[in-house]
Amino acid sequence: MNKQWYEALFENYGKKYDSENFTQGTVGECDFIEKEIHFDKSLKILDVGCGTGRHAIELTKRGYCVTGIDLSESQLKRAREKAEESHLVIDFQRHDARNLPFSGEFDVAIMMCEGGFSLMETDEMNFEILNNVTKALKPEAKLIFTTSNALFPLYNSVDEFHASTLEEGNSQCTKNAFDLMTFRGHSVVEFEDDSGNKKTLECNERYYAPCEITWLLKSLGYKKIDIFGARLGAFSREHKLTTQDFEMLVIAET
């Protein structure tokens, strides 16, 4: 059975992933998460698509109880190594976010940097991630996540955006195309894995309009939904979402 692009991408990419420019905002992002949950260290946090554990580790260092889940065993292996290096005990589990084993266990869920959501092949699969994460939450809980903003490619060049963020040694995203009928972005990603092997993958992910996200979350029972522009390492409720924001920051409360 052929692997999906997001499975192939994260097979052997833990160390290289941590050096990518889009992973460098962890501290500022955790500052925002802490503020949003009122610095309440009694809350249980679920980190969905935790990757190499950067948010889970930073929040655990600050005294929070975090469970991290990811589909990639390679990413989880790196997360466990980093936690051990920091003398932290964190529960990292391998799960598909479309089929989580949790029910009403967590006060907060986070999905940072497209933590699974929006990467799936179909809208139905993406919805199942939101549905399963919601089921994992307690009746009064908060969901914080980022996802690609469909308003951006309608007004801007995705090629120019990726070229402006390119740094030597990092992955390169080229041949970007945006399908107006499906709101899916298609691209070719070139990167080097942790063993030094150069790889090329054809990728595609869903961009969402703010009204779509609002409707999806309302259908799952969220009563308060706020959407802002997501800026690397500087999340804020002061950043009104615009067509210039490549990602949006979503905060939903049940």
C-alpha positions as CSV (number, residue, x, y, z in Angstrom):
1,M,0.0,0.0,0.0
2,N,1.4,3.4,-1.1
3,K,2.1,5.9,1.7
4,Q,0.5,9.3,1.6
5,W,2.9,12.2,1.1
6,Y,2.6,13.3,4.8
7,E,3.6,9.8,5.9
8,A,6.6,9.7,3.6
9,L,7.7,13.2,4.5
10,F,7.9,12.4,8.2
11,E,9.5,9.0,8.0
12,N,13.1,10.1,8.8
13,Y,12.9,13.8,9.3
14,G,12.9,14.5,13.1
15,K,16.2,16.4,13.4
16,K,15.9,18.2,10.1
17,Y,12.4,19.2,10.9
18,D,13.5,21.0,14.1
19,S,15.8,23.2,12.0
20,E,13.1,24.4,9.6
21,N,12.3,28.1,9.8
22,F,8.6,27.4,10.4
23,T,9.4,25.6,13.7
24,Q,11.3,28.5,15.3
25,G,8.3,30.2,17.0
26,T,7.7,27.6,19.8
27,V,8.4,29.8,22.8
28,G,6.2,32.7,21.6
29,E,3.4,30.3,20.6
30,C,3.5,28.7,24.1
31,D,3.4,32.1,25.7
32,F,0.1,32.7,23.8
33,I,-1.3,29.2,24.8
34,E,-0.5,29.9,28.4
35,K,-2.3,33.2,28.3
36,E,-5.3,31.6,26.6
37,I,-5.7,29.0,29.4
38,H,-5.1,31.6,32.1
39,F,-1.8,29.9,33.3
40,D,-3.9,27.1,34.9
41,K,-1.5,24.3,35.4
42,S,-4.2,21.9,36.5
43,L,-5.5,21.6,33.0
44,K,-4.8,18.5,30.9
45,I,-3.5,19.4,27.4
46,L,-3.7,17.2,24.2
47,D,-1.1,18.1,21.6
48,V,-2.4,16.7,18.3
49,G,0.2,16.2,15.5
50,C,2.8,16.9,18.1
51,G,5.7,16.1,15.7
52,T,9.0,16.3,17.5
53,G,7.2,17.5,20.7
54,R,8.4,21.1,20.6
55,H,5.2,22.6,22.1
56,A,4.6,19.6,24.4
57,I,8.1,19.8,25.7
58,E,8.0,23.6,26.2
59,L,4.7,23.5,28.0
60,T,5.8,20.6,30.2
61,K,8.9,22.7,31.2
62,R,6.4,25.3,32.3
63,G,4.6,22.8,34.5
64,Y,1.7,21.6,32.4
65,C,0.5,18.0,31.9
66,V,0.7,17.3,28.2
67,T,-0.1,14.2,26.1
68,G,1.4,14.3,22.6
69,I,0.0,12.2,19.7
70,D,1.4,11.9,16.2
71,L,1.1,9.4,13.3
72,S,4.8,9.4,12.6
73,E,6.9,7.0,14.8
74,S,10.1,8.8,13.6
75,Q,8.8,12.2,14.8
76,L,7.7,10.6,18.1
77,K,11.1,8.9,18.5
78,R,12.8,12.3,18.2
79,A,10.2,13.8,20.7
80,R,11.0,11.2,23.3
81,E,14.8,11.8,22.8
82,K,14.4,15.5,23.3
83,A,12.2,15.0,26.4
84,E,14.7,12.6,27.9
85,E,17.6,15.1,27.2
86,S,15.6,17.7,29.1
87,H,14.9,15.2,32.0
88,L,11.1,15.4,31.3
89,V,8.5,12.6,31.5
90,I,5.9,13.2,28.7
91,D,3.3,10.7,27.4
92,F,3.9,10.5,23.7
93,Q,1.6,8.1,21.9
94,R,1.3,7.0,18.3
95,H,-2.3,7.6,17.0
96,D,-4.1,8.5,13.8
97,A,-5.9,11.7,14.7
98,R,-8.9,10.5,12.7
99,N,-9.3,7.7,15.2
100,L,-8.3,8.7,18.8
101,P,-8.9,6.5,21.8
102,F,-9.8,9.4,24.2
103,S,-13.2,10.4,25.4
104,G,-13.8,13.6,27.5
105,E,-10.3,13.5,29.0
106,F,-8.7,16.8,28.2
107,D,-9.4,20.5,29.0
108,V,-7.4,21.8,26.1
109,A,-6.4,20.6,22.7
110,I,-3.7,22.2,20.5
111,M,-2.9,21.5,16.8
112,M,0.0,23.7,15.8
113,C,1.6,24.1,12.4
114,E,-1.1,22.1,10.6
115,G,-0.9,19.3,13.1
116,G,-2.6,16.7,10.9
117,F,-5.7,18.8,10.2
118,S,-5.8,20.1,6.6
119,L,-3.2,17.5,5.4
120,M,-5.7,14.7,4.8
121,E,-6.8,13.6,1.3
122,T,-10.4,14.5,1.7
123,D,-12.6,17.0,3.5
124,E,-14.3,14.2,5.3
125,M,-10.9,12.9,6.7
126,N,-10.1,16.4,7.9
127,F,-13.4,16.7,9.6
128,E,-12.8,13.4,11.3
129,I,-9.7,14.9,12.9
130,L,-11.8,17.8,14.3
131,N,-14.5,15.4,15.4
132,N,-12.1,13.0,17.2
133,V,-10.3,15.9,18.9
134,T,-13.6,17.3,20.1
135,K,-14.6,13.9,21.5
136,A,-11.3,13.9,23.5
137,L,-12.3,17.1,25.2
138,K,-14.3,17.7,28.4
139,P,-17.7,19.4,28.1
140,E,-16.2,22.8,28.8
141,A,-12.9,23.0,26.9
142,K,-10.8,25.0,24.4
143,L,-9.3,24.1,21.1
144,I,-6.5,26.1,19.7
145,F,-5.1,25.4,16.2
146,T,-3.6,26.8,13.0
147,T,-4.5,26.0,9.5
148,S,-3.8,27.4,6.0
149,N,-5.8,30.5,5.1
150,A,-7.7,30.1,1.8
151,L,-7.8,33.9,1.4
152,F,-4.1,34.1,0.9
153,P,-3.7,32.3,-2.4
154,L,-6.7,34.1,-3.8
155,Y,-4.8,37.4,-3.5
156,N,-1.1,36.4,-3.4
157,S,1.5,34.2,-5.0
158,V,2.3,31.1,-3.0
159,D,5.5,30.6,-5.0
160,E,6.7,34.1,-3.9
161,F,5.7,33.4,-0.3
162,H,7.7,30.2,-0.1
163,A,10.7,31.8,-1.9
164,S,10.7,34.6,0.6
165,T,11.0,32.2,3.6
166,L,13.5,29.8,2.0
167,E,16.8,29.3,4.0
168,E,19.8,27.2,3.0
169,G,19.5,23.6,4.1
170,N,15.7,23.8,4.6
171,S,13.0,22.2,2.6
172,Q,12.0,23.9,-0.6
173,C,8.4,24.2,-1.8
174,T,8.0,24.7,-5.6
175,K,5.5,24.4,-8.4
176,N,2.7,25.6,-6.2
177,A,-0.8,25.6,-7.6
178,F,-4.2,26.4,-6.0
179,D,-7.4,24.7,-7.1
180,L,-10.3,27.1,-6.9
181,M,-12.8,24.3,-7.1
182,T,-11.5,22.3,-4.1
183,F,-9.4,25.0,-2.2
184,R,-6.5,22.5,-2.3
185,G,-2.9,23.6,-2.7
186,H,-0.6,21.4,-4.8
187,S,3.2,21.6,-4.6
188,V,6.5,19.8,-5.0
189,V,8.6,19.6,-1.8
190,E,12.3,18.9,-2.0
191,F,14.1,18.2,1.3
192,E,16.9,16.2,2.9
193,D,16.1,13.6,5.5
194,D,18.1,12.9,8.7
195,S,20.3,10.4,6.8
196,G,21.3,13.0,4.2
197,N,19.1,11.5,1.5
198,K,17.5,14.1,-0.9
199,K,13.8,13.5,-1.5
200,T,11.1,14.9,-3.6
201,L,7.4,14.6,-2.9
202,E,4.2,15.8,-4.6
203,C,2.1,17.2,-1.8
204,N,-1.3,18.7,-1.4
205,E,-3.3,20.1,1.5
206,R,-6.6,21.9,2.1
207,Y,-6.8,25.6,2.6
208,Y,-9.8,26.8,4.6
209,A,-11.9,29.9,4.4
210,P,-12.7,31.4,7.8
211,C,-16.5,30.8,7.3
212,E,-15.8,27.1,6.6
213,I,-13.9,26.7,9.8
214,T,-16.6,28.5,11.7
215,W,-19.3,26.2,10.2
216,L,-17.3,23.0,10.9
217,L,-16.7,23.9,14.5
218,K,-20.3,25.1,15.1
219,S,-21.5,21.7,13.7
220,L,-19.4,20.1,16.4
221,G,-21.0,22.1,19.2
222,Y,-18.4,24.9,19.7
223,K,-20.2,28.0,20.9
224,K,-17.5,30.6,20.7
225,I,-15.1,30.7,17.7
226,D,-12.5,33.4,17.1
227,I,-10.1,33.5,14.1
228,F,-7.0,35.6,13.8
229,G,-4.0,35.9,11.6
230,A,-1.2,33.5,12.7
231,R,2.2,35.0,12.8
232,L,5.2,32.8,13.6
233,G,6.1,32.9,17.2
234,A,3.8,35.9,17.8
235,F,0.2,34.7,18.1
236,S,-2.1,37.4,19.3
237,R,-5.8,38.3,19.5
238,E,-4.7,41.7,18.2
239,H,-3.8,40.3,14.7
240,K,-6.9,40.6,12.7
241,L,-7.0,38.0,9.9
242,T,-6.3,39.5,6.5
243,T,-5.6,38.3,3.0
244,Q,-1.8,38.6,3.7
245,D,-1.9,35.9,6.4
246,F,-0.7,32.6,5.1
247,E,-2.1,30.8,8.2
248,M,-5.0,31.5,10.5
249,L,-5.1,31.0,14.2
250,V,-8.4,29.5,15.5
251,I,-9.6,29.5,19.1
252,A,-12.8,27.6,19.8
253,E,-14.6,27.0,23.1
254,T,-17.3,24.5,23.8
